[in-house]
């Protein structure tokens, strides 16, 4: 059995973003394999902890992946400020054809387009993916899961950081399906009476006030802030209000575009032009929406660049959704060339944290080493790119830890779901499976 099949059977997906099934990437051919350890989201630290604690398994997973895709080189991208992580992976990669590349402390150094360019000097074609330039990129945690899969161990647990308005910010290894409410207790409990959770980080994460939201395969962490916090107030503003404000107030200053990391790499991303769609919905909408096609939704335009605190990122999200609905493809320039100010306009993480008003929450989140005990898990059927899995268990079934409880339809893109604990199935519907210990 080859590595890709072992990884498929283990249900491994990208651990740091959209959750693309990893076995698909391992069936490709590439020259370079990159481990993304940039971890750009302010306040989140789980990747740094993973590299400090599991450097040997990270390198082993990379070497296995390199062999599978035929790559000659492996590169671990880490911010230079993560000194302990740098030391650990440097020592672990000694004597192998895996090397460490230090990255600056700016946002978003972990964007695939930016990372591939910094490591290889190659620009991914507009609308393309890393494999188009002979590169496979995975999050550092994904490579550790690849190493485990090669030993026959399925993906059942997740590393994540609990940060923000909690008494003791922490990084935890938890079973998939545990609630964020339970995770917060391992971080000392809440430090606010009216919490809002931003899942995945303040810049690109999704907000909710439901503490019982379950951890999934793609969870990287959560930042909890009071509902009254300015950044949360902005995130909670209804979409119609965001668009109405932008329509009335955008003066086309271009700051959103001039700081856009994809624009600075040379791609035709111009959020200030997309903002025009808010006023010109009668004609020209299709044209102006095109300027959002290569947007990576990093959020810099909305949460950092705009002097009027408008919502260009959200306008770009809407534009991309419209393009998908109309099956529109990018038809613009295909030859990106980095902007002359590419290096000079990078946004330091400390500066970003100050703009977000979270410097007071910028604290270490050490690993909690005690075993995380759970009695109930809620396992969503969709935890990756592609289609939801189909339950292979029913209410009343007894399952053992590591057992397959859901699989994608034949030939469908998705990832097998395993039971993180032994227990009894108390619910199985078209949304989730619930396990009781």
C-alpha beads as a LAMMPS data file, in Angstrom:
LAMMPS data file: protein, C-alpha beads

437 atoms
436 bonds

1 atom types
1 bond types

-500.0 500.0 xlo xhi
-500.0 500.0 ylo yhi
-500.0 500.0 zlo zhi

Masses

1 110.0

Atoms # bond

1 1 1 0.000 0.000 0.000
2 1 1 1.483 3.369 -0.987
3 1 1 1.617 6.431 1.253
4 1 1 -1.258 8.228 -0.441
5 1 1 -3.585 5.288 0.243
6 1 1 -2.474 5.056 3.878
7 1 1 -3.143 8.786 4.275
8 1 1 -6.561 8.416 2.633
9 1 1 -7.497 5.577 4.970
10 1 1 -6.358 7.693 7.938
11 1 1 -8.670 10.560 6.955
12 1 1 -5.905 13.174 6.874
13 1 1 -6.795 16.659 5.595
14 1 1 -4.999 19.995 5.577
15 1 1 -4.697 21.034 9.208
16 1 1 -4.149 24.734 8.676
17 1 1 -6.780 25.999 6.243
18 1 1 -9.494 24.692 3.951
19 1 1 -8.953 21.036 4.798
20 1 1 -8.089 19.706 1.344
21 1 1 -7.779 15.885 1.504
22 1 1 -4.044 15.244 1.770
23 1 1 -3.946 11.980 -0.156
24 1 1 -4.788 13.866 -3.361
25 1 1 -1.651 16.008 -3.026
26 1 1 0.469 12.922 -2.414
27 1 1 -0.622 11.437 -5.731
28 1 1 1.021 14.334 -7.598
29 1 1 4.605 14.760 -8.780
30 1 1 6.590 17.714 -7.430
31 1 1 10.104 19.084 -7.135
32 1 1 9.714 20.741 -3.726
33 1 1 7.705 19.986 -0.595
34 1 1 7.071 22.894 1.781
35 1 1 5.917 22.687 5.395
36 1 1 3.989 25.834 6.261
37 1 1 4.891 26.822 9.809
38 1 1 4.421 30.576 9.328
39 1 1 1.409 30.788 11.671
40 1 1 0.445 34.382 10.935
41 1 1 -2.799 34.817 12.864
42 1 1 -2.188 37.055 15.914
43 1 1 -2.427 35.249 19.294
44 1 1 -2.337 31.690 17.861
45 1 1 0.670 29.490 18.708
46 1 1 -0.238 25.858 18.008
47 1 1 2.121 25.424 15.030
48 1 1 5.081 26.708 17.037
49 1 1 4.251 24.251 19.831
50 1 1 3.896 21.422 17.307
51 1 1 7.331 22.164 15.863
52 1 1 8.925 22.360 19.311
53 1 1 7.316 19.139 20.517
54 1 1 7.173 17.065 17.337
55 1 1 10.071 18.184 15.153
56 1 1 11.270 14.624 14.481
57 1 1 7.823 13.460 13.334
58 1 1 7.427 16.597 11.222
59 1 1 10.659 15.862 9.366
60 1 1 9.736 12.163 9.040
61 1 1 6.381 13.117 7.529
62 1 1 8.101 15.469 5.110
63 1 1 10.604 12.841 4.007
64 1 1 7.770 10.363 3.413
65 1 1 5.851 12.966 1.392
66 1 1 8.960 13.881 -0.596
67 1 1 9.506 10.248 -1.510
68 1 1 5.853 9.887 -2.524
69 1 1 5.855 12.886 -4.886
70 1 1 9.449 12.505 -6.075
71 1 1 10.654 15.792 -4.592
72 1 1 14.353 16.536 -4.288
73 1 1 13.988 19.204 -1.614
74 1 1 11.956 19.797 1.513
75 1 1 11.648 23.221 3.144
76 1 1 10.160 24.136 6.513
77 1 1 9.064 27.781 6.561
78 1 1 9.175 29.259 10.077
79 1 1 9.236 32.811 11.347
80 1 1 12.659 33.629 12.728
81 1 1 11.143 34.873 15.989
82 1 1 9.996 31.326 16.853
83 1 1 13.450 30.539 18.205
84 1 1 12.655 27.281 20.035
85 1 1 10.781 25.910 17.025
86 1 1 13.638 26.890 14.723
87 1 1 16.172 25.137 16.954
88 1 1 14.052 21.983 17.195
89 1 1 13.383 21.544 13.471
90 1 1 16.935 22.529 12.518
91 1 1 18.277 19.768 14.757
92 1 1 15.700 17.246 13.498
93 1 1 16.424 17.947 9.832
94 1 1 20.206 17.688 10.176
95 1 1 21.614 15.133 7.738
96 1 1 18.480 15.101 5.560
97 1 1 17.520 16.991 2.420
98 1 1 15.059 19.053 4.454
99 1 1 16.103 22.601 5.259
100 1 1 14.693 25.471 7.309
101 1 1 13.770 28.791 5.711
102 1 1 13.345 31.705 8.102
103 1 1 10.432 34.031 7.396
104 1 1 9.846 37.589 8.524
105 1 1 7.333 38.411 11.231
106 1 1 4.681 39.840 8.927
107 1 1 1.128 39.005 7.894
108 1 1 0.278 36.916 5.890
109 1 1 3.614 35.098 5.444
110 1 1 1.694 31.817 5.407
111 1 1 -0.354 32.608 2.298
112 1 1 0.570 29.831 -0.158
113 1 1 1.315 32.248 -2.985
114 1 1 3.639 34.314 -0.785
115 1 1 5.286 31.287 0.828
116 1 1 5.982 29.527 -2.475
117 1 1 7.492 32.714 -3.900
118 1 1 9.712 33.280 -0.852
119 1 1 10.946 29.675 -0.820
120 1 1 11.332 28.973 -4.547
121 1 1 11.246 32.337 -6.308
122 1 1 8.360 31.010 -8.430
123 1 1 4.987 32.732 -8.813
124 1 1 1.940 30.468 -8.929
125 1 1 -0.118 31.206 -12.085
126 1 1 -3.163 33.417 -11.409
127 1 1 -5.966 31.184 -10.176
128 1 1 -3.551 28.282 -9.875
129 1 1 -2.242 26.111 -7.045
130 1 1 1.307 25.279 -5.876
131 1 1 1.552 22.054 -7.883
132 1 1 1.393 24.204 -11.046
133 1 1 4.982 25.257 -10.248
134 1 1 6.084 21.842 -8.981
135 1 1 5.425 22.453 -5.281
136 1 1 3.347 20.682 -2.626
137 1 1 2.491 22.715 0.485
138 1 1 1.028 21.397 3.731
139 1 1 0.708 22.748 7.243
140 1 1 3.308 21.411 9.699
141 1 1 0.628 19.515 11.634
142 1 1 -0.453 17.795 8.417
143 1 1 3.035 16.332 7.966
144 1 1 2.946 14.938 11.507
145 1 1 -0.407 13.358 10.649
146 1 1 1.150 11.907 7.468
147 1 1 3.851 10.270 9.586
148 1 1 1.193 8.821 11.903
149 1 1 -0.857 7.591 8.929
150 1 1 2.181 5.729 7.581
151 1 1 2.101 3.788 10.869
152 1 1 -1.606 3.015 10.445
153 1 1 -2.865 5.645 12.924
154 1 1 -6.014 7.552 11.858
155 1 1 -6.566 11.266 12.429
156 1 1 -8.675 11.556 15.580
157 1 1 -7.099 14.428 17.536
158 1 1 -6.272 18.066 16.878
159 1 1 -3.865 20.669 18.216
160 1 1 -5.289 24.128 18.812
161 1 1 -4.688 27.327 20.761
162 1 1 -7.217 28.877 23.141
163 1 1 -6.423 32.601 23.354
164 1 1 -7.874 36.012 24.110
165 1 1 -10.215 36.640 27.030
166 1 1 -9.382 33.472 28.973
167 1 1 -7.547 33.253 32.267
168 1 1 -4.640 31.078 31.058
169 1 1 -4.126 30.967 27.254
170 1 1 -3.131 27.440 26.298
171 1 1 -2.393 25.049 23.474
172 1 1 -4.175 21.696 23.678
173 1 1 -4.264 18.341 21.948
174 1 1 -7.932 17.397 21.947
175 1 1 -10.196 14.748 20.395
176 1 1 -12.036 15.976 17.317
177 1 1 -15.643 16.707 18.249
178 1 1 -14.954 18.182 21.688
179 1 1 -16.742 21.487 22.298
180 1 1 -14.877 24.765 22.541
181 1 1 -16.666 25.238 25.888
182 1 1 -14.728 22.278 27.285
183 1 1 -11.470 23.460 25.705
184 1 1 -11.874 26.881 27.321
185 1 1 -12.027 25.229 30.745
186 1 1 -8.517 23.853 30.158
187 1 1 -7.435 27.461 29.561
188 1 1 -8.650 28.498 33.001
189 1 1 -12.128 29.533 31.926
190 1 1 -13.497 32.723 30.425
191 1 1 -12.374 36.193 31.417
192 1 1 -15.463 37.925 30.008
193 1 1 -19.192 37.642 30.701
194 1 1 -20.248 38.116 27.073
195 1 1 -17.826 36.127 24.893
196 1 1 -17.663 35.916 21.128
197 1 1 -15.489 33.201 19.628
198 1 1 -13.496 33.796 16.451
199 1 1 -12.664 30.324 15.171
200 1 1 -9.414 30.139 13.224
201 1 1 -8.093 33.564 14.218
202 1 1 -9.112 37.205 14.134
203 1 1 -8.121 37.877 10.529
204 1 1 -9.620 34.957 8.610
205 1 1 -11.740 33.195 11.209
206 1 1 -15.503 32.818 11.534
207 1 1 -17.265 34.244 14.577
208 1 1 -19.885 32.601 16.790
209 1 1 -21.245 32.958 20.312
210 1 1 -22.065 29.242 20.515
211 1 1 -19.568 27.819 23.008
212 1 1 -20.712 24.303 22.159
213 1 1 -19.365 24.531 18.606
214 1 1 -17.284 21.373 18.057
215 1 1 -13.589 21.206 17.155
216 1 1 -13.019 19.806 13.657
217 1 1 -10.057 18.498 11.670
218 1 1 -9.357 22.000 10.377
219 1 1 -9.568 23.878 13.687
220 1 1 -6.396 25.841 14.425
221 1 1 -7.553 27.691 17.482
222 1 1 -9.997 30.225 18.813
223 1 1 -9.643 33.812 19.959
224 1 1 -12.275 34.822 22.510
225 1 1 -13.055 38.517 22.945
226 1 1 -15.829 40.460 24.695
227 1 1 -18.794 41.344 22.495
228 1 1 -18.029 45.020 23.194
229 1 1 -14.499 44.758 21.744
230 1 1 -14.118 47.026 18.696
231 1 1 -12.886 44.249 16.397
232 1 1 -15.841 42.062 17.389
233 1 1 -18.288 44.925 16.894
234 1 1 -17.002 45.267 13.331
235 1 1 -17.241 41.532 12.668
236 1 1 -20.810 41.411 13.978
237 1 1 -22.044 44.172 11.678
238 1 1 -24.662 42.707 9.287
239 1 1 -23.591 42.211 5.681
240 1 1 -26.212 44.653 4.379
241 1 1 -24.896 47.345 6.724
242 1 1 -21.316 46.647 5.645
243 1 1 -22.277 47.126 1.992
244 1 1 -24.400 50.201 2.701
245 1 1 -21.564 51.884 4.593
246 1 1 -19.102 51.053 1.820
247 1 1 -21.448 52.380 -0.864
248 1 1 -21.830 55.718 0.914
249 1 1 -18.319 56.233 2.298
250 1 1 -15.669 54.640 0.047
251 1 1 -13.618 57.469 -1.473
252 1 1 -11.398 55.167 -3.618
253 1 1 -8.239 56.010 -1.681
254 1 1 -6.617 52.694 -2.805
255 1 1 -5.069 51.838 0.568
256 1 1 -6.868 48.461 0.499
257 1 1 -5.183 47.685 -2.808
258 1 1 -1.778 49.177 -2.003
259 1 1 -1.406 46.942 1.087
260 1 1 -2.936 43.829 -0.497
261 1 1 -0.298 41.050 -0.325
262 1 1 -1.472 39.453 -3.575
263 1 1 -1.398 42.835 -5.373
264 1 1 2.152 43.378 -4.085
265 1 1 3.129 39.987 -5.510
266 1 1 1.957 41.229 -8.887
267 1 1 -1.503 39.656 -9.139
268 1 1 -4.460 41.636 -10.466
269 1 1 -6.240 41.993 -7.122
270 1 1 -7.625 45.475 -6.553
271 1 1 -10.147 45.655 -3.678
272 1 1 -10.788 49.378 -4.229
273 1 1 -12.187 48.512 -7.661
274 1 1 -14.323 45.746 -6.194
275 1 1 -15.782 48.324 -3.791
276 1 1 -17.200 50.082 -6.852
277 1 1 -19.628 47.191 -7.310
278 1 1 -21.436 48.476 -4.213
279 1 1 -22.413 51.565 -6.196
280 1 1 -22.482 50.182 -9.752
281 1 1 -24.655 47.102 -9.420
282 1 1 -26.749 48.055 -12.431
283 1 1 -23.896 47.894 -14.944
284 1 1 -20.246 46.960 -14.733
285 1 1 -20.671 44.512 -11.843
286 1 1 -19.139 41.629 -13.768
287 1 1 -16.108 43.719 -14.728
288 1 1 -15.368 45.129 -11.290
289 1 1 -15.910 41.775 -9.547
290 1 1 -13.073 40.303 -11.603
291 1 1 -10.615 42.267 -9.472
292 1 1 -11.452 39.954 -6.546
293 1 1 -10.690 36.695 -8.356
294 1 1 -7.231 36.207 -6.791
295 1 1 -8.112 37.613 -3.352
296 1 1 -6.963 35.253 -0.562
297 1 1 -9.404 36.717 2.014
298 1 1 -6.565 37.536 4.400
299 1 1 -8.567 40.468 5.787
300 1 1 -5.774 43.058 5.778
301 1 1 -7.846 45.466 3.686
302 1 1 -10.770 45.450 6.112
303 1 1 -8.987 45.159 9.445
304 1 1 -5.794 47.089 8.761
305 1 1 -5.589 49.170 5.585
306 1 1 -8.884 51.023 5.245
307 1 1 -8.726 54.422 7.022
308 1 1 -12.528 54.571 7.127
309 1 1 -12.970 51.038 8.553
310 1 1 -14.976 49.834 5.567
311 1 1 -15.292 46.195 4.449
312 1 1 -13.402 45.572 1.180
313 1 1 -12.558 41.963 2.113
314 1 1 -16.237 41.185 2.515
315 1 1 -16.966 42.906 -0.813
316 1 1 -14.330 40.656 -2.407
317 1 1 -15.891 37.581 -0.790
318 1 1 -19.259 38.535 -2.271
319 1 1 -17.664 39.187 -5.663
320 1 1 -16.001 35.740 -5.684
321 1 1 -19.296 34.115 -4.699
322 1 1 -21.024 35.893 -7.600
323 1 1 -18.305 34.735 -10.002
324 1 1 -18.721 31.137 -8.820
325 1 1 -22.485 31.341 -9.210
326 1 1 -22.091 32.634 -12.773
327 1 1 -19.227 30.196 -13.449
328 1 1 -16.993 33.115 -14.359
329 1 1 -13.260 32.495 -14.720
330 1 1 -10.418 34.974 -14.507
331 1 1 -9.673 36.397 -17.971
332 1 1 -7.140 39.063 -17.019
333 1 1 -3.313 39.198 -16.968
334 1 1 -1.503 35.880 -16.483
335 1 1 2.050 37.156 -16.007
336 1 1 2.428 38.496 -12.442
337 1 1 5.526 40.479 -11.533
338 1 1 6.213 41.542 -7.934
339 1 1 5.535 45.187 -7.139
340 1 1 8.541 47.410 -6.434
341 1 1 7.208 47.902 -2.878
342 1 1 6.602 44.197 -2.277
343 1 1 9.027 44.087 0.668
344 1 1 8.443 47.619 1.913
345 1 1 4.709 47.334 2.579
346 1 1 4.651 44.157 4.613
347 1 1 2.604 44.482 7.806
348 1 1 4.399 43.441 11.034
349 1 1 2.373 41.234 13.361
350 1 1 2.869 43.597 16.317
351 1 1 1.570 46.504 14.241
352 1 1 -1.410 44.415 13.191
353 1 1 -2.122 43.348 16.789
354 1 1 -2.055 47.003 17.834
355 1 1 -4.511 47.906 15.080
356 1 1 -6.789 45.075 16.239
357 1 1 -6.568 46.318 19.850
358 1 1 -5.355 42.931 21.126
359 1 1 -1.840 43.695 22.403
360 1 1 -3.061 43.058 25.955
361 1 1 -4.044 39.540 24.888
362 1 1 -0.733 38.808 23.131
363 1 1 0.481 36.193 25.616
364 1 1 2.218 32.795 25.428
365 1 1 -0.078 29.764 25.119
366 1 1 1.968 26.850 26.524
367 1 1 1.056 23.235 25.896
368 1 1 -1.279 21.644 28.433
369 1 1 0.165 18.202 29.028
370 1 1 -2.658 16.684 31.055
371 1 1 -4.950 14.239 29.283
372 1 1 -8.098 15.856 27.894
373 1 1 -11.076 13.845 29.135
374 1 1 -14.426 13.899 27.327
375 1 1 -17.753 12.130 27.716
376 1 1 -19.469 13.340 24.543
377 1 1 -18.279 14.273 21.054
378 1 1 -20.199 15.932 18.226
379 1 1 -18.571 15.038 14.900
380 1 1 -19.764 17.093 11.882
381 1 1 -20.005 15.058 8.687
382 1 1 -18.292 17.814 6.678
383 1 1 -14.816 18.529 8.003
384 1 1 -12.863 18.989 4.785
385 1 1 -12.999 20.324 1.272
386 1 1 -15.331 18.241 -0.876
387 1 1 -18.487 16.446 0.178
388 1 1 -19.703 15.437 3.657
389 1 1 -19.146 11.831 4.680
390 1 1 -21.970 9.303 4.853
391 1 1 -22.390 7.747 8.328
392 1 1 -21.460 4.065 8.458
393 1 1 -22.895 3.684 11.974
394 1 1 -26.367 4.050 13.442
395 1 1 -27.833 5.021 16.783
396 1 1 -27.055 2.423 19.427
397 1 1 -23.918 1.083 17.768
398 1 1 -20.876 0.579 19.965
399 1 1 -17.648 1.804 18.403
400 1 1 -14.003 1.638 19.364
401 1 1 -11.435 4.425 19.174
402 1 1 -10.053 4.686 15.638
403 1 1 -12.988 2.872 14.013
404 1 1 -14.344 4.249 10.720
405 1 1 -17.726 5.890 11.357
406 1 1 -18.210 7.787 8.107
407 1 1 -16.924 7.702 4.526
408 1 1 -17.301 9.873 1.413
409 1 1 -19.448 8.550 -1.416
410 1 1 -17.491 6.461 -3.947
411 1 1 -15.207 8.650 -6.115
412 1 1 -16.285 11.796 -4.225
413 1 1 -13.704 14.210 -2.812
414 1 1 -13.702 13.979 0.971
415 1 1 -12.039 12.389 3.989
416 1 1 -12.882 9.320 6.047
417 1 1 -14.091 10.035 9.602
418 1 1 -12.935 7.951 12.579
419 1 1 -14.133 7.673 16.162
420 1 1 -11.749 9.554 18.477
421 1 1 -12.980 7.583 21.521
422 1 1 -14.724 4.321 22.284
423 1 1 -18.390 4.716 23.018
424 1 1 -21.976 4.494 21.849
425 1 1 -23.539 6.356 18.913
426 1 1 -26.346 8.481 20.360
427 1 1 -27.149 10.377 17.145
428 1 1 -26.398 9.968 13.436
429 1 1 -28.101 12.250 10.950
430 1 1 -27.285 14.289 7.842
431 1 1 -25.307 16.857 9.895
432 1 1 -23.276 15.020 12.499
433 1 1 -22.566 11.891 14.526
434 1 1 -22.691 12.078 18.312
435 1 1 -20.626 9.688 20.438
436 1 1 -21.227 9.135 24.158
437 1 1 -18.411 7.617 26.192

Bonds

1 1 1 2
2 1 2 3
3 1 3 4
4 1 4 5
5 1 5 6
6 1 6 7
7 1 7 8
8 1 8 9
9 1 9 10
10 1 10 11
11 1 11 12
12 1 12 13
13 1 13 14
14 1 14 15
15 1 15 16
16 1 16 17
17 1 17 18
18 1 18 19
19 1 19 20
20 1 20 21
21 1 21 22
22 1 22 23
23 1 23 24
24 1 24 25
25 1 25 26
26 1 26 27
27 1 27 28
28 1 28 29
29 1 29 30
30 1 30 31
31 1 31 32
32 1 32 33
33 1 33 34
34 1 34 35
35 1 35 36
36 1 36 37
37 1 37 38
38 1 38 39
39 1 39 40
40 1 40 41
41 1 41 42
42 1 42 43
43 1 43 44
44 1 44 45
45 1 45 46
46 1 46 47
47 1 47 48
48 1 48 49
49 1 49 50
50 1 50 51
51 1 51 52
52 1 52 53
53 1 53 54
54 1 54 55
55 1 55 56
56 1 56 57
57 1 57 58
58 1 58 59
59 1 59 60
60 1 60 61
61 1 61 62
62 1 62 63
63 1 63 64
64 1 64 65
65 1 65 66
66 1 66 67
67 1 67 68
68 1 68 69
69 1 69 70
70 1 70 71
71 1 71 72
72 1 72 73
73 1 73 74
74 1 74 75
75 1 75 76
76 1 76 77
77 1 77 78
78 1 78 79
79 1 79 80
80 1 80 81
81 1 81 82
82 1 82 83
83 1 83 84
84 1 84 85
85 1 85 86
86 1 86 87
87 1 87 88
88 1 88 89
89 1 89 90
90 1 90 91
91 1 91 92
92 1 92 93
93 1 93 94
94 1 94 95
95 1 95 96
96 1 96 97
97 1 97 98
98 1 98 99
99 1 99 100
100 1 100 101
101 1 101 102
102 1 102 103
103 1 103 104
104 1 104 105
105 1 105 106
106 1 106 107
107 1 107 108
108 1 108 109
109 1 109 110
110 1 110 111
111 1 111 112
112 1 112 113
113 1 113 114
114 1 114 115
115 1 115 116
116 1 116 117
117 1 117 118
118 1 118 119
119 1 119 120
120 1 120 121
121 1 121 122
122 1 122 123
123 1 123 124
124 1 124 125
125 1 125 126
126 1 126 127
127 1 127 128
128 1 128 129
129 1 129 130
130 1 130 131
131 1 131 132
132 1 132 133
133 1 133 134
134 1 134 135
135 1 135 136
136 1 136 137
137 1 137 138
138 1 138 139
139 1 139 140
140 1 140 141
141 1 141 142
142 1 142 143
143 1 143 144
144 1 144 145
145 1 145 146
146 1 146 147
147 1 147 148
148 1 148 149
149 1 149 150
150 1 150 151
151 1 151 152
152 1 152 153
153 1 153 154
154 1 154 155
155 1 155 156
156 1 156 157
157 1 157 158
158 1 158 159
159 1 159 160
160 1 160 161
161 1 161 162
162 1 162 163
163 1 163 164
164 1 164 165
165 1 165 166
166 1 166 167
167 1 167 168
168 1 168 169
169 1 169 170
170 1 170 171
171 1 171 172
172 1 172 173
173 1 173 174
174 1 174 175
175 1 175 176
176 1 176 177
177 1 177 178
178 1 178 179
179 1 179 180
180 1 180 181
181 1 181 182
182 1 182 183
183 1 183 184
184 1 184 185
185 1 185 186
186 1 186 187
187 1 187 188
188 1 188 189
189 1 189 190
190 1 190 191
191 1 191 192
192 1 192 193
193 1 193 194
194 1 194 195
195 1 195 196
196 1 196 197
197 1 197 198
198 1 198 199
199 1 199 200
200 1 200 201
201 1 201 202
202 1 202 203
203 1 203 204
204 1 204 205
205 1 205 206
206 1 206 207
207 1 207 208
208 1 208 209
209 1 209 210
210 1 210 211
211 1 211 212
212 1 212 213
213 1 213 214
214 1 214 215
215 1 215 216
216 1 216 217
217 1 217 218
218 1 218 219
219 1 219 220
220 1 220 221
221 1 221 222
222 1 222 223
223 1 223 224
224 1 224 225
225 1 225 226
226 1 226 227
227 1 227 228
228 1 228 229
229 1 229 230
230 1 230 231
231 1 231 232
232 1 232 233
233 1 233 234
234 1 234 235
235 1 235 236
236 1 236 237
237 1 237 238
238 1 238 239
239 1 239 240
240 1 240 241
241 1 241 242
242 1 242 243
243 1 243 244
244 1 244 245
245 1 245 246
246 1 246 247
247 1 247 248
248 1 248 249
249 1 249 250
250 1 250 251
251 1 251 252
252 1 252 253
253 1 253 254
254 1 254 255
255 1 255 256
256 1 256 257
257 1 257 258
258 1 258 259
259 1 259 260
260 1 260 261
261 1 261 262
262 1 262 263
263 1 263 264
264 1 264 265
265 1 265 266
266 1 266 267
267 1 267 268
268 1 268 269
269 1 269 270
270 1 270 271
271 1 271 272
272 1 272 273
273 1 273 274
274 1 274 275
275 1 275 276
276 1 276 277
277 1 277 278
278 1 278 279
279 1 279 280
280 1 280 281
281 1 281 282
282 1 282 283
283 1 283 284
284 1 284 285
285 1 285 286
286 1 286 287
287 1 287 288
288 1 288 289
289 1 289 290
290 1 290 291
291 1 291 292
292 1 292 293
293 1 293 294
294 1 294 295
295 1 295 296
296 1 296 297
297 1 297 298
298 1 298 299
299 1 299 300
300 1 300 301
301 1 301 302
302 1 302 303
303 1 303 304
304 1 304 305
305 1 305 306
306 1 306 307
307 1 307 308
308 1 308 309
309 1 309 310
310 1 310 311
311 1 311 312
312 1 312 313
313 1 313 314
314 1 314 315
315 1 315 316
316 1 316 317
317 1 317 318
318 1 318 319
319 1 319 320
320 1 320 321
321 1 321 322
322 1 322 323
323 1 323 324
324 1 324 325
325 1 325 326
326 1 326 327
327 1 327 328
328 1 328 329
329 1 329 330
330 1 330 331
331 1 331 332
332 1 332 333
333 1 333 334
334 1 334 335
335 1 335 336
336 1 336 337
337 1 337 338
338 1 338 339
339 1 339 340
340 1 340 341
341 1 341 342
342 1 342 343
343 1 343 344
344 1 344 345
345 1 345 346
346 1 346 347
347 1 347 348
348 1 348 349
349 1 349 350
350 1 350 351
351 1 351 352
352 1 352 353
353 1 353 354
354 1 354 355
355 1 355 356
356 1 356 357
357 1 357 358
358 1 358 359
359 1 359 360
360 1 360 361
361 1 361 362
362 1 362 363
363 1 363 364
364 1 364 365
365 1 365 366
366 1 366 367
367 1 367 368
368 1 368 369
369 1 369 370
370 1 370 371
371 1 371 372
372 1 372 373
373 1 373 374
374 1 374 375
375 1 375 376
376 1 376 377
377 1 377 378
378 1 378 379
379 1 379 380
380 1 380 381
381 1 381 382
382 1 382 383
383 1 383 384
384 1 384 385
385 1 385 386
386 1 386 387
387 1 387 388
388 1 388 389
389 1 389 390
390 1 390 391
391 1 391 392
392 1 392 393
393 1 393 394
394 1 394 395
395 1 395 396
396 1 396 397
397 1 397 398
398 1 398 399
399 1 399 400
400 1 400 401
401 1 401 402
402 1 402 403
403 1 403 404
404 1 404 405
405 1 405 406
406 1 406 407
407 1 407 408
408 1 408 409
409 1 409 410
410 1 410 411
411 1 411 412
412 1 412 413
413 1 413 414
414 1 414 415
415 1 415 416
416 1 416 417
417 1 417 418
418 1 418 419
419 1 419 420
420 1 420 421
421 1 421 422
422 1 422 423
423 1 423 424
424 1 424 425
425 1 425 426
426 1 426 427
427 1 427 428
428 1 428 429
429 1 429 430
430 1 430 431
431 1 431 432
432 1 432 433
433 1 433 434
434 1 434 435
435 1 435 436
436 1 436 437
